Amino acid sequence: MNETSPIPIRIYSEFTKRDWPELPEAAQDTLASFLIDLQKDPENTEVIAHAQRDAAGQLGFEFFPGFTVYWQIVRNEHDPFGQPARIEVLALRKMGIEFSETEKRTSPEDESSTPEPLDSIDRVYSRNGRLGNLAMWGTLHVSRRTRRVKGWIVDSWSRGGPPYLNPKMHWVSFPDYKFHHMSLNIDFRSTIEIGPEDQDIDPVRLVFVHGTLKQWEQDWLEEESKKAS
């Protein structure tokens, strides 16, 4: 796209008063440059390749260490495959997510267990993947307190044909890879609450996500090993 004709951009209403002042100065500089460049080239292949993408087509990109911006590209409804009509910036997120789990007890009479102190999790790795009609993204997170791997936030769905799976987010715990219901509040300071294990997950979704995450885990370990060598 020609630099003289950037496409319009819309930014969510809470941006100026709530989120922009919370950014470090260097992050403000980087975000401003990123959004201007995005207007000039909204389909930049390098950005798209490293961005998270959900079933609705929303994109997320870590523009500065610890900070992610979310946006979507809107096209003319009469020409859905034509040039982008505008960019809509949806949210900013600080990457540390406050993490809580529903209390676990071995029996109704067990009152002795003490809940773990509240923790935050940091994203250390992210991937997108497809297999036929199945698609997913996943982000691997570590405990901010202990730096140990806690698990994956995953969204999975199908597109264009069977098995016709609606988008569904799960917390996949590490190292046992159990799928849990979860509630994620995406805000500048995000929170996640982990619920009980999903006993009714579609088996096709289970196999696809489990197998993909295991491969991504190996890929991440190999990348970390190269960094350390």
N, C-alpha and C positions, 0 to 999 in steps of 0.2 A: 504494500500500500504506500502511496506517495506521502512523503513526510508533510506536505502542505495540506493534506486533507485527512487529519485524524478523525476518527469516528467519535460521536458524542459519548460522554460517560456520566452515569448517575451513581451517587454514593449515598448510602443509607443515612438516615437523619441523625442518628446518635454519634456519628463519626467525629464531628468537630468538638463537641463539648465533653464527650465521655472517653473516647478511645485515643484520639490523636494526642492529647496532653500526656497520656500514660506511656507513649513511646519514647525511648531514648532518642536523643537528637540525631545520632547516626542512623537510627532506624527510620526516623521521619524523612531524612534526606533520601535514603534508599527507596522507601515506599513511593515518595513523590516521583522520583525518576522512573521507577518500575511502572507506575500507572500511566505516565506520559508515554513511555515506550509501548505500553500495551495498546494505547489509543492509536499509535502509528502502525502497529503490527499485531492486531488482536489474535492472530492465529500463528504466532511465533512457534515454530516446531520445537525448539529447544525448551521453551517454557512449558508447552503442552506435554512434552515427553516426561517432564519431571514433576508434573502437577498431579494431585489427587483428582479423580473425577467420579462423581456419584451417578446414580441412575437417571437423575434429572438433568444431567449435563453440567452441573455446577463444578467449578474448578477451585482448587486450593493450592497455594504455592508458598513455600517458606522463603520469603523475600529477604529476611534478615535472621540471624541465628536466634531461635526461640520465638519468632513471630511469623504468623501465616495470614495471608489475605485470601478471601474467598470471593469469587465473582462468577457471573455467567454472561455468555454472549447471546444477545437477542437479535434475531433476524426478522425480516419483514414477513408477516404471516402469509402474504401472497407469493413469497419467493423463499421458502424455508431453506433452500440450498444455495441461495445467493450470498452476496456480501453481507457481513454483519451490519446491523442498523445501529447498535449501541452496546456499550458495556455497562453492566449493573454490578457495582461493588456491593456485596452482601454483608460482609462481616470481617472484622479483624480478630485474631485469637492469639493470646499468649500461650505458648506451647505447654507450660506446666498445667496439668489438669488435676484438680482436687479429686481424690480417689476415696470411695467408701464402699464397703460391702455390707450386705445384710448380715446380721449376727448369726453365727453358726453355733449350734449346740448339738451334742451327741444324743441328747434325749430331752424331753420337756422338763425333767427334774434337774437337769444340769444347769445350775446357776453360777457355777464357780468360774467359768471361762471369762476372761477379761478381753474385751474387744481391743484389737490392735489400734495404736494411735493413728489419727488421720494422716494420710500421706498424700503426696502429689506425684504424678507420673510425667515423665518427659519422653517425647517421641525421639527414637534413635534411627528409625528406618521406615520407609514406606514404599509400596509397590501397587501397581495396577495389573490385572490379569484377565485373560479371556480364554474360554475353551468352548468352541462352537457358539451356542446361544447363551452360555453362562458367562457372567462377568462379575468382578469383585475388585475391591481395593482393600488394603490392610495397612495398618500402622503399628509398629512394634514399640512397646513402651517399657521403660525401666523406672524403678522406684527412685525418687529424688533423694530419699533418706539413705537407702542402702546401695543404690546403683545396681541392684539385681534386676533381672528381667522379670516383669510382672505378667505381661501377656499382650494380646493383639486386640485392637479395635478393628472390626471387619464389617463391611457392608457388601452384600451379595444379592444378585438378581439374575433374571434371564431376559433376553431381548430378542424379539423377532421370531419366536417359536417355542416349542416345548423345551423344558418342562414347565414353563409359565410360572415362574417364581416371582412374587412381589419383592421389592427391596426390603431387606431385613438386616438390622445391625445386631451384632453379637459381640460380647467380650469373650475371647478365647484365652483361657488361663494358661500359664506356663509353669511347669513343664508338662502338665497332664493333658493339655489341649481339650479341656471340657468347654462346651458352648453354654454361655450364660446369657439370659436376658439382661438388658442394660438400658439405662436412661442417661442420655448425654445432653447436657445443656451447653450449647455452643455460644459462648459470649467472649468478651475480652478476657475474663477470667472464667474458664470453663470448669464444669464439674461433671463427674461421672459416678453413677451409682450402679453397682453390680447386683443383679438379682439372682434368683435361683437358676439352676441348670435347666436348659431348654430340653425337655424330654420328648417334645413333639416335632423336632426339627425335621424337615423333609430329608429323606436319606440321600437324594441326589445332591442337595445343597451341602449336606454334611460331608460327603465324600469329596466333592469338588473343593470346598474350602479347606478341609483338613489336609488333603494332599498338596494343595497349592502352598499353604502356610509352611508345611514341612520343608518344601523345596526352597521357599524364600528364607527360612531360618538358616539353611545350609549356605545359601548365597550370602546372607548377612555375615555369618561366621567367617566365611572365606574373605570377605572384604575387610572385616576387622583384623583378621590375621595378617593381611597384606599391609595394613596401616601400621601394625605393631612391629613388622619386620624391618 
